Structure formats: C-alpha cells, structure tokens
Amino acid sequence: MNEFARTLEVLRDADVDFVVIGGVAHTAHGGAHLTYDLDICYDRSPANIQRLAKALESHHPRLRDVPEAVPFHSDAAAISRGMNFTLTTDLGDLDLFGEVAGLGTYAHVLAFSSAIELLSRPCQVLSVEGLVRAKRAAGRPKDLLVLPELEALLEMEPLVKPGTTEGAAALDTSEGGDGQEGS
C-alpha cells in the first residue's frame, strides 16, 4: 500500500512536474475505485528527471516484480533511458509514466488535467475525460471494468470546464504527439 500523502509530499517538495493519473485520479473525481499504488505521468525534461531521481533516491526505488538480485539504478541517467517504470519504494508502489496510452507525453496529459486539492495541497490530476481515453487505450480487463463508472462521472460534468485547459481542444499535437489514441 502506498503512503499517498507522503509520496505526494516528497514529489511536490522536490518541485517535480507530474500529473496524478490512474486510481488516485479516479478517486479524486469521486469514483469508488480502490488502489494500492500511485501512478504519475512525469515531465521528461532533463531538469525534471533529475529532480524526480533525487526525490526518490532516499526511498530506495527498485523495479517491482523483478528479483532483487537484478540491479536497478534509479538515477537520472537510468530514468532518461527508460520511459515507464513500475517501482516499489519505501513509501509503497509508485508507477512512473513518461507517456500514457491514449493521451501521449506529459504535455498532452497536462492538457487533460486540472489542479485539485489533494491532501491539503493543489496537485495536477488527470481529468475524467483523460482517464476514459487512457483506460480505453490501455484496454486491459481491469481498465475496462472501471470504464462504466468513469463514463457516468463524465456525463455528470461538462466536457470543458471554464478556465481550465481540459478537453480535446487543448490537445496540442505540435509537441511530438499525433493526437491519435494509443500512443
């Protein structure tokens, strides 16, 4: 089980640029989904990767479901060479996504997010629309099971909230994404 409050605090205090996605985002929007890990999409700029690696180093990140004998260095160089990581840390399970299926890179995910107060501090959280796109694109049975609830939540809110960058109109395809689902 992830220590969500402490993990978010560690990331925010290190000024890591990230968006909360997955089950925690689902719950933040009123969903009944239970989750035991924290999923984030992180900015892949060298400076942000450096901040992310530094923030995590004292929490002993290691690859999840990989024998401990397999070495993993969670420094900025290793994170730069990869894209998505499923980690176990002293704070619990943490999944890092440099790219999210159905949405694309951090910039695209950010366009489908808004600031929501999580644990007394604002945090960028993927919108319900973004969650629906990502779950559909992932297509795993566990993702498809939560789609009906997410679609019901989507029907209860406007597609584009005034004053935010949510919605398909905000998806900028000039940053390497093609605007297509299934990135």
C-alpha positions as YAML, in Angstrom:
chain: A
units: angstrom
residues:
- id: 1
  name: MET
  ca: [0.00, 0.00, 0.00]
- id: 2
  name: ASN
  ca: [1.38, 3.39, -0.97]
- id: 3
  name: GLU
  ca: [1.70, 6.17, 1.58]
- id: 4
  name: PHE
  ca: [-0.08, 8.57, -0.80]
- id: 5
  name: ALA
  ca: [0.23, 11.68, 1.36]
- id: 6
  name: ARG
  ca: [3.93, 11.20, 1.98]
- id: 7
  name: THR
  ca: [4.70, 10.27, -1.64]
- id: 8
  name: LEU
  ca: [2.88, 13.34, -2.98]
- id: 9
  name: GLU
  ca: [4.65, 15.50, -0.40]
- id: 10
  name: VAL
  ca: [8.06, 14.14, -1.45]
- id: 11
  name: LEU
  ca: [7.34, 14.84, -5.13]
- id: 12
  name: ARG
  ca: [5.83, 18.29, -4.58]
- id: 13
  name: ASP
  ca: [8.57, 19.36, -2.15]
- id: 14
  name: ALA
  ca: [11.16, 18.44, -4.80]
- id: 15
  name: ASP
  ca: [9.31, 20.54, -7.40]
- id: 16
  name: VAL
  ca: [8.79, 17.52, -9.65]
- id: 17
  name: ASP
  ca: [6.45, 18.31, -12.54]
- id: 18
  name: PHE
  ca: [3.88, 15.49, -12.64]
- id: 19
  name: VAL
  ca: [0.19, 14.70, -13.07]
- id: 20
  name: VAL
  ca: [-1.61, 12.17, -10.88]
- id: 21
  name: ILE
  ca: [-3.24, 9.56, -13.10]
- id: 22
  name: GLY
  ca: [-4.79, 6.12, -12.54]
- id: 23
  name: GLY
  ca: [-6.74, 5.05, -9.49]
- id: 24
  name: VAL
  ca: [-5.90, 8.04, -7.31]
- id: 25
  name: ALA
  ca: [-7.15, 10.39, -10.06]
- id: 26
  name: HIS
  ca: [-10.28, 8.25, -10.40]
- id: 27
  name: THR
  ca: [-10.92, 8.54, -6.65]
- id: 28
  name: ALA
  ca: [-10.18, 12.30, -6.67]
- id: 29
  name: HIS
  ca: [-13.07, 12.72, -9.11]
- id: 30
  name: GLY
  ca: [-15.48, 10.87, -6.85]
- id: 31
  name: GLY
  ca: [-15.03, 7.34, -8.13]
- id: 32
  name: ALA
  ca: [-15.29, 4.31, -5.88]
- id: 33
  name: HIS
  ca: [-12.10, 2.75, -7.23]
- id: 34
  name: LEU
  ca: [-9.67, 1.34, -4.67]
- id: 35
  name: THR
  ca: [-5.98, 1.46, -5.46]
- id: 36
  name: TYR
  ca: [-2.81, 0.48, -3.67]
- id: 37
  name: ASP
  ca: [-0.29, 2.33, -5.82]
- id: 38
  name: LEU
  ca: [0.27, 5.84, -7.05]
- id: 39
  name: ASP
  ca: [0.51, 6.40, -10.80]
- id: 40
  name: ILE
  ca: [2.00, 9.62, -12.13]
- id: 41
  name: CYS
  ca: [2.91, 10.99, -15.53]
- id: 42
  name: TYR
  ca: [6.14, 12.96, -15.26]
- id: 43
  name: ASP
  ca: [7.75, 15.62, -17.43]
- id: 44
  name: ARG
  ca: [10.74, 14.11, -19.23]
- id: 45
  name: SER
  ca: [12.84, 17.26, -19.33]
- id: 46
  name: PRO
  ca: [16.37, 16.64, -18.05]
- id: 47
  name: ALA
  ca: [15.91, 19.04, -15.12]
- id: 48
  name: ASN
  ca: [12.66, 17.37, -14.04]
- id: 49
  name: ILE
  ca: [14.09, 13.87, -14.36]
- id: 50
  name: GLN
  ca: [16.97, 14.99, -12.17]
- id: 51
  name: ARG
  ca: [14.52, 16.33, -9.53]
- id: 52
  name: LEU
  ca: [12.48, 13.11, -9.72]
- id: 53
  name: ALA
  ca: [15.54, 10.87, -9.28]
- id: 54
  name: LYS
  ca: [16.79, 12.96, -6.36]
- id: 55
  name: ALA
  ca: [13.35, 12.95, -4.69]
- id: 56
  name: LEU
  ca: [13.13, 9.17, -4.88]
- id: 57
  name: GLU
  ca: [16.71, 8.18, -4.05]
- id: 58
  name: SER
  ca: [16.32, 8.15, -0.26]
- id: 59
  name: HIS
  ca: [13.19, 5.98, -0.61]
- id: 60
  name: HIS
  ca: [15.11, 3.12, -2.29]
- id: 61
  name: PRO
  ca: [13.19, 2.65, -5.55]
- id: 62
  name: ARG
  ca: [13.53, -0.75, -7.19]
- id: 63
  name: LEU
  ca: [11.73, -2.44, -10.05]
- id: 64
  name: ARG
  ca: [8.54, -4.16, -8.93]
- id: 65
  name: ASP
  ca: [8.04, -7.84, -9.68]
- id: 66
  name: VAL
  ca: [11.71, -8.22, -10.61]
- id: 67
  name: PRO
  ca: [14.05, -10.29, -8.44]
- id: 68
  name: GLU
  ca: [16.01, -8.09, -6.04]
- id: 69
  name: ALA
  ca: [19.23, -9.55, -7.44]
- id: 70
  name: VAL
  ca: [18.55, -7.69, -10.70]
- id: 71
  name: PRO
  ca: [20.30, -4.33, -10.31]
- id: 72
  name: PHE
  ca: [18.41, -1.11, -10.88]
- id: 73
  name: HIS
  ca: [19.87, 2.34, -10.57]
- id: 74
  name: SER
  ca: [17.16, 4.95, -10.22]
- id: 75
  name: ASP
  ca: [19.40, 7.87, -11.12]
- id: 76
  name: ALA
  ca: [18.55, 10.46, -13.75]
- id: 77
  name: ALA
  ca: [20.52, 8.59, -16.43]
- id: 78
  name: ALA
  ca: [18.50, 5.39, -15.90]
- id: 79
  name: ILE
  ca: [15.18, 7.25, -15.90]
- id: 80
  name: SER
  ca: [16.21, 9.11, -19.07]
- id: 81
  name: ARG
  ca: [16.95, 5.82, -20.84]
- id: 82
  name: GLY
  ca: [13.54, 4.38, -19.97]
- id: 83
  name: MET
  ca: [10.01, 5.70, -20.24]
- id: 84
  name: ASN
  ca: [7.59, 3.93, -17.91]
- id: 85
  name: PHE
  ca: [8.60, 2.28, -14.64]
- id: 86
  name: THR
  ca: [6.72, 0.16, -12.10]
- id: 87
  name: LEU
  ca: [8.56, 0.68, -8.86]
- id: 88
  name: THR
  ca: [8.43, -0.37, -5.25]
- id: 89
  name: THR
  ca: [9.77, 2.20, -2.79]
- id: 90
  name: ASP
  ca: [9.91, 2.58, 0.97]
- id: 91
  name: LEU
  ca: [6.73, 4.64, 0.53]
- id: 92
  name: GLY
  ca: [4.94, 1.91, -1.42]
- id: 93
  name: ASP
  ca: [4.33, 1.14, -5.07]
- id: 94
  name: LEU
  ca: [4.83, 4.01, -7.50]
- id: 95
  name: ASP
  ca: [4.34, 3.83, -11.25]
- id: 96
  name: LEU
  ca: [6.11, 6.44, -13.38]
- id: 97
  name: PHE
  ca: [4.75, 7.14, -16.86]
- id: 98
  name: GLY
  ca: [6.67, 9.25, -19.36]
- id: 99
  name: GLU
  ca: [3.89, 8.55, -21.81]
- id: 100
  name: VAL
  ca: [0.27, 7.49, -21.29]
- id: 101
  name: ALA
  ca: [-1.63, 5.34, -23.81]
- id: 102
  name: GLY
  ca: [-4.46, 7.27, -25.44]
- id: 103
  name: LEU
  ca: [-3.02, 10.65, -24.41]
- id: 104
  name: GLY
  ca: [0.71, 10.84, -25.11]
- id: 105
  name: THR
  ca: [3.51, 12.63, -23.31]
- id: 106
  name: TYR
  ca: [3.41, 14.77, -20.17]
- id: 107
  name: ALA
  ca: [2.39, 17.88, -22.15]
- id: 108
  name: HIS
  ca: [-0.63, 16.05, -23.55]
- id: 109
  name: VAL
  ca: [-1.56, 14.58, -20.16]
- id: 110
  name: LEU
  ca: [-1.19, 18.02, -18.57]
- id: 111
  name: ALA
  ca: [-3.64, 19.39, -21.16]
- id: 112
  name: PHE
  ca: [-6.20, 16.90, -19.84]
- id: 113
  name: SER
  ca: [-5.63, 17.76, -16.17]
- id: 114
  name: SER
  ca: [-6.57, 20.40, -13.66]
- id: 115
  name: ALA
  ca: [-5.36, 21.45, -10.24]
- id: 116
  name: ILE
  ca: [-7.29, 19.67, -7.50]
- id: 117
  name: GLU
  ca: [-6.57, 19.92, -3.81]
- id: 118
  name: LEU
  ca: [-5.20, 16.57, -2.69]
- id: 119
  name: LEU
  ca: [-4.29, 16.18, 0.96]
- id: 120
  name: SER
  ca: [-4.45, 19.95, 1.61]
- id: 121
  name: ARG
  ca: [-2.25, 20.99, -1.34]
- id: 122
  name: PRO
  ca: [-3.03, 21.59, -5.01]
- id: 123
  name: CYS
  ca: [-1.92, 18.88, -7.39]
- id: 124
  name: GLN
  ca: [-2.39, 18.35, -11.13]
- id: 125
  name: VAL
  ca: [-4.84, 15.47, -11.60]
- id: 126
  name: LEU
  ca: [-5.90, 13.83, -14.85]
- id: 127
  name: SER
  ca: [-9.47, 14.69, -15.82]
- id: 128
  name: VAL
  ca: [-12.24, 12.13, -16.10]
- id: 129
  name: GLU
  ca: [-12.15, 12.58, -19.88]
- id: 130
  name: GLY
  ca: [-8.42, 11.84, -19.83]
- id: 131
  name: LEU
  ca: [-8.95, 8.78, -17.63]
- id: 132
  name: VAL
  ca: [-11.58, 7.44, -20.05]
- id: 133
  name: ARG
  ca: [-9.22, 7.91, -23.03]
- id: 134
  name: ALA
  ca: [-6.32, 6.26, -21.19]
- id: 135
  name: LYS
  ca: [-8.36, 3.30, -19.89]
- id: 136
  name: ARG
  ca: [-9.86, 2.67, -23.34]
- id: 137
  name: ALA
  ca: [-6.46, 2.80, -25.00]
- id: 138
  name: ALA
  ca: [-4.86, 0.51, -22.41]
- id: 139
  name: GLY
  ca: [-7.66, -2.00, -22.95]
- id: 140
  name: ARG
  ca: [-6.67, -4.25, -20.06]
- id: 141
  name: PRO
  ca: [-9.56, -6.09, -18.35]
- id: 142
  name: LYS
  ca: [-9.04, -4.12, -15.11]
- id: 143
  name: ASP
  ca: [-9.20, -0.85, -17.07]
- id: 144
  name: LEU
  ca: [-12.32, -1.86, -18.98]
- id: 145
  name: LEU
  ca: [-14.07, -2.77, -15.71]
- id: 146
  name: VAL
  ca: [-13.89, 0.82, -14.42]
- id: 147
  name: LEU
  ca: [-14.98, 2.45, -17.70]
- id: 148
  name: PRO
  ca: [-18.74, 2.41, -16.93]
- id: 149
  name: GLU
  ca: [-18.20, 4.35, -13.70]
- id: 150
  name: LEU
  ca: [-15.81, 6.81, -15.36]
- id: 151
  name: GLU
  ca: [-18.24, 7.34, -18.24]
- id: 152
  name: ALA
  ca: [-21.03, 8.03, -15.73]
- id: 153
  name: LEU
  ca: [-18.79, 10.56, -13.95]
- id: 154
  name: LEU
  ca: [-18.01, 12.15, -17.32]
- id: 155
  name: GLU
  ca: [-21.71, 12.56, -18.07]
- id: 156
  name: MET
  ca: [-22.13, 14.42, -14.78]
- id: 157
  name: GLU
  ca: [-19.60, 17.15, -15.68]
- id: 158
  name: PRO
  ca: [-19.13, 19.46, -18.66]
- id: 159
  name: LEU
  ca: [-16.58, 18.28, -21.24]
- id: 160
  name: VAL
  ca: [-14.60, 21.51, -20.92]
- id: 161
  name: LYS
  ca: [-14.55, 23.40, -17.64]
- id: 162
  name: PRO
  ca: [-14.32, 27.18, -17.93]
- id: 163
  name: GLY
  ca: [-10.87, 28.49, -17.09]
- id: 164
  name: THR
  ca: [-9.05, 25.16, -17.46]
- id: 165
  name: THR
  ca: [-7.10, 23.51, -20.22]
- id: 166
  name: GLU
  ca: [-9.13, 20.31, -20.13]
- id: 167
  name: GLY
  ca: [-10.61, 18.78, -23.20]
- id: 168
  name: ALA
  ca: [-9.76, 17.74, -26.69]
- id: 169
  name: ALA
  ca: [-9.39, 21.33, -27.90]
- id: 170
  name: ALA
  ca: [-6.40, 21.71, -25.58]
- id: 171
  name: LEU
  ca: [-4.56, 18.73, -27.04]
- id: 172
  name: ASP
  ca: [-1.59, 20.29, -28.82]
- id: 173
  name: THR
  ca: [-0.23, 17.93, -31.44]
- id: 174
  name: SER
  ca: [2.86, 20.05, -32.05]
- id: 175
  name: GLU
  ca: [4.87, 18.51, -29.19]
- id: 176
  name: GLY
  ca: [5.52, 15.14, -30.72]
- id: 177
  name: GLY
  ca: [2.05, 13.69, -30.19]
- id: 178
  name: ASP
  ca: [-0.14, 12.92, -33.12]
- id: 179
  name: GLY
  ca: [-3.46, 13.47, -31.38]
- id: 180
  name: GLN
  ca: [-4.29, 9.82, -32.00]
- id: 181
  name: GLU
  ca: [-5.27, 7.40, -29.31]
- id: 182
  name: GLY
  ca: [-2.94, 4.54, -28.48]
- id: 183
  name: SER
  ca: [0.34, 6.41, -28.05]
...
